[in-house]
Amino acid sequence: MRFATLTTSVFLAVVGVCALPHRDDRLLYIIPVGKSMDQFTTDFTETCRTWYPAIHGDSYTFLNAIVQPGDWQGKNADTEAKIACAWIDPSGNIFTYTEDVAAALGAVPAPA
């Protein structure tokens, strides 16, 4: 009986974790001309880390900054990147500032 209860509990825990929605906020951008991918990665990450507090104060917490070189097929790794900048509020809501941070750095959306 205890084995069946344990098995059911483990199964439900695994199903519950797998059933969580996957969130992908990455956007494809062309990095500014004259910047290396390493420079852009550093600039994007640092700007993202300071973006929300610089504008609104300290009520949100930095969640992550993502810079993945290349387009969705892995091409153009020197000129394009999949990027995201995310912050979380005290209630657990996620807010992205990817477009604002990218624009501030001179990056432009890649054509669809």
N, C-alpha and C positions, 0 to 999 in steps of 0.2 A: 504494500500500500504506500509506504513512504517513497519507494522507488518511483511509482507511478506519479505521485504528487510532485516529486523533484523533477522528473522528466517533463511533466506538463508545465511546470514553472519555468524551466530552462527554455522549452519550446516557445512559450509565450513571450519571454524576454527577448529571444532572438527575433521572433516575428515582429515584435514591437519596435525593435531597433531598425530592422530592415524596412518597416513600413513608414519610417519618417520620410517626409518629402525631401528630395535633394534640391538644393538651391545653388544655382550657378549664375552669378552676377557678372561674370567676365564679359568684357566688350573688346572688340578688335579695333585697335588703333594703329595709325602710322606714327612712328616716333619722329620728333623734329629732325630736320636735315642738319647734319653736322654733329649730332650726338651719337655716341656709341650706345649699344644696348646696355652696357654696364653703367654708363653715366645716367641714362634714362631710368634704369632700375633704381639706382640710388636716389635720384631726384624725386621720382614718383613715390617711393616708399617714405622718404623723409617728409615730403609735402603732405602725403596722406595722413601720416602720424600727427601732424600739427594742424590739419585743415579745420576740423570741427571746433576745437577749443579756441582757435584764433578768431573764429567768427561768432560763436555762440556761448562760450564758457565751458565749464567742466562737467555738465550733467551726463554726457555720453561717454562711453569707454571705447577706445580704439579696439577694433576686432581684427582686421587684417588688411594688408596691402599685397596684391598679387601682381607679378609681372612674369608672364610666360612668353619667351621669344617665339616668334613665328605665328602664322595664321592657323586656321582650324585644321589644315592638312600638314602643318609643320614647315611650310615654305616661308620664305622671306624673313628668316630669323634675325637678319641684321636691320630690317626696316619696319617690321610690324610686331606687335605684341598683343596678347590677350591680357587685359588688365582689370583690376577691381580694387576699390577702396571702400571699406565697410567699417561702420561704427555701430554700437548697440546702445540702446537707452536702458534706463533702470528697469523697465518692464519687459525687456527681452526683445523689443522690436529692432530690426536691423535696418539701417539707413545707409545708402551708398552715395558716395560723392565722386565716383569715378569720372564722370563727364566733366565736372568742375575742375578737379585736380588735373586731368589730362589737358583741358583747355588752358589752364594757368601755365602749364609747361610747354605749350605750343604743339601738342600732339593733336592730330585730327582723326575722326572716325574713318576707318577703312571702308571703301565702297563695298556694298553688299553683293 
